[in-house]
């Protein structure tokens, strides 16, 4: 991966917000906007905290004392907020994650943390879906992984085509979830997303 330029200082980031305010036709020195650059930079620190997180690390601690459990494990309706890398507009939705263990399982909160780590970055939903599935596949080495993500894209509802009530569904299936239609159907029945078949 190519070297990235140095991260701008907080002062530079706040100056960039003031520039955008002026570009939009506002006066950044107006009373109501005086603290906006600081607030925006703080919000960015929260919204994009995923760049400082290691999704693979969340899955490092596993448990093997599961009495031979080898059936599907599904965590559904994991809420997330992300941002479109094309327009920097919010993507808000739910993720559904399933896997079939091969001798070891992970704490369920860790699956939600993996979703969060990838969501809190500039994203394309298709890429985020594949990243989550690939992370679980590589670290846990299960028999199969399925990830389905639903998202409402504000870049489509608040600008451009202005279509509200539209959501996008993406899926990535690996291992037995890809190779076995019955396994895939069971997962999709569990999460009740019929359109992802």
C-alpha positions in Angstrom: 0.0 0.0 0.0 1.4 3.4 -0.9 2.4 5.8 1.8 -0.4 8.1 2.9 0.1 11.8 3.4 0.5 13.0 7.0 -2.8 13.4 8.8 -3.8 17.1 9.0 -3.8 18.8 12.3 -7.0 19.6 14.1 -6.5 23.3 13.3 -6.2 22.4 9.6 -9.4 20.3 9.8 -11.3 23.1 11.5 -10.1 25.5 8.8 -11.4 23.2 6.1 -14.8 23.2 7.7 -14.8 27.1 7.8 -13.8 27.0 4.1 -16.8 24.8 3.3 -19.1 27.0 5.3 -17.9 30.0 3.2 -18.3 28.0 0.0 -21.9 27.2 0.9 -22.6 30.9 1.3 -22.4 31.2 5.1 -20.3 33.4 7.4 -18.3 31.1 9.7 -18.0 34.0 12.1 -21.7 34.2 12.7 -22.6 33.4 16.3 -24.5 30.2 15.5 -21.5 28.8 13.5 -18.6 29.8 15.7 -18.3 26.4 17.3 -19.4 24.4 14.2 -15.8 23.6 13.0 -14.9 22.2 16.4 -18.2 20.2 16.5 -17.7 18.8 13.0 -14.2 17.7 13.7 -15.3 16.0 16.9 -18.2 14.3 15.0 -15.7 13.1 12.3 -13.6 11.6 15.1 -16.6 9.5 16.2 -18.0 8.7 12.7 -14.7 7.5 11.4 -13.2 5.9 14.4 -13.0 2.6 12.4 -9.7 3.7 10.9 -8.2 3.2 14.3 -9.7 -0.2 15.0 -8.4 -3.6 14.1 -11.4 -5.8 13.1 -9.2 -8.9 13.0 -8.1 -8.3 16.5 -11.7 -8.5 17.8 -11.9 -12.2 16.7 -8.6 -13.3 18.1 -10.0 -14.7 21.3 -12.1 -17.8 20.7 -13.7 -20.5 22.8 -13.3 -24.2 22.0 -15.4 -25.6 24.9 -18.6 -25.8 23.0 -19.5 -29.5 23.4 -18.9 -30.1 19.7 -21.4 -27.4 18.6 -21.1 -27.3 14.8 -24.4 -25.7 13.7 -25.1 -22.2 12.4 -24.6 -19.2 14.6 -26.4 -16.0 13.5 -26.4 -12.5 14.9 -29.0 -10.4 13.1 -30.2 -6.8 13.1 -26.8 -5.3 14.0 -27.5 -1.6 13.5 -24.8 0.5 11.9 -24.1 4.0 10.6 -21.6 4.5 7.9 -20.8 7.2 5.3 -20.7 6.9 1.5 -17.2 7.5 0.2 -18.6 9.2 -2.9 -20.7 12.0 -1.3 -19.7 11.7 2.4 -23.5 11.2 3.1 -24.7 8.8 5.8 -25.6 5.1 5.2 -27.8 3.8 7.9 -28.9 0.2 8.2 -28.6 -3.3 9.6 -26.1 -6.1 9.2 -26.8 -9.8 9.6 -23.8 -12.1 10.2 -23.7 -15.9 10.3 -21.1 -18.6 10.4 -20.7 -22.3 10.9 -17.9 -23.0 13.4 -15.2 -25.5 12.9 -14.2 -26.2 16.5 -14.1 -22.7 17.9 -16.6 -19.9 18.4 -16.2 -16.2 19.2 -18.1 -14.0 21.7 -21.2 -12.6 19.8 -20.4 -9.0 20.7 -17.2 -9.4 18.7 -19.2 -9.9 15.6 -21.0 -6.6 16.2 -17.6 -4.9 16.8 -16.3 -6.2 13.4 -19.3 -4.6 11.7 -18.8 -1.4 13.6 -15.1 -1.2 12.8 -15.7 -1.4 9.0 -18.9 0.7 9.1 -17.1 3.6 10.8 -15.0 4.4 7.7 -15.9 5.9 4.3 -17.5 3.0 2.6 -19.2 1.4 -0.4 -21.8 -1.0 0.9 -20.6 -3.8 -1.4 -17.1 -3.5 -0.1 -18.1 -3.3 3.5 -20.1 -6.5 3.1 -17.1 -8.4 1.6 -14.7 -7.0 4.2 -16.8 -8.2 7.1 -17.2 -11.7 5.6 -13.6 -12.0 4.7 -12.4 -10.9 8.2 -14.6 -13.6 9.8 -13.5 -16.2 7.3 -9.8 -15.5 7.7 -9.6 -15.3 11.5 -12.1 -17.9 12.6 -11.6 -20.3 9.7 -15.2 -21.6 9.9 -16.9 -24.0 7.5 -18.9 -21.1 6.1 -19.7 -17.4 6.5 -22.7 -15.4 5.4 -23.1 -11.6 5.7 -26.1 -9.6 4.5 -26.3 -5.9 4.8 -29.3 -3.6 4.3 -28.6 0.1 4.0 -30.5 3.3 3.3 -28.2 5.7 1.4 -28.7 9.4 2.1 -26.7 10.2 -1.0 -29.7 8.9 -2.9 -32.5 10.2 -0.7 -31.3 13.8 0.1 -29.6 14.7 -3.3 -29.6 13.5 -6.9 -32.6 11.3 -7.6 -34.3 12.1 -4.2 -35.8 8.6 -3.7 -37.0 8.0 -0.1 -37.8 4.6 1.4 -35.3 2.8 -0.7 -32.8 0.4 0.8 -30.1 -1.7 -0.8 -29.3 -5.3 0.2 -25.9 -6.8 -0.4 -24.6 -10.3 0.5 -21.3 -12.2 0.7 -21.4 -15.9 1.1 -18.2 -18.0 1.7 -17.6 -21.7 2.1 -20.7 -23.7 2.8 -22.9 -20.7 2.6 -21.8 -20.3 -1.0 -21.5 -23.9 -2.0 -24.7 -25.4 -0.3 -28.0 -23.9 -1.3 -29.7 -25.4 1.8 -27.2 -23.7 4.2 -27.7 -20.4 2.4 -31.5 -20.8 2.5 -31.4 -21.6 6.2 -29.3 -18.5 6.9 -31.6 -16.3 4.9 -34.6 -17.8 6.6 -33.0 -17.0 10.0 -32.5 -13.4 9.1 -35.8 -13.1 7.1 -34.3 -11.2 4.2 -36.0 -12.9 1.3 -34.7 -10.4 -1.3 -31.1 -11.5 -0.7 -31.6 -15.0 -2.2 
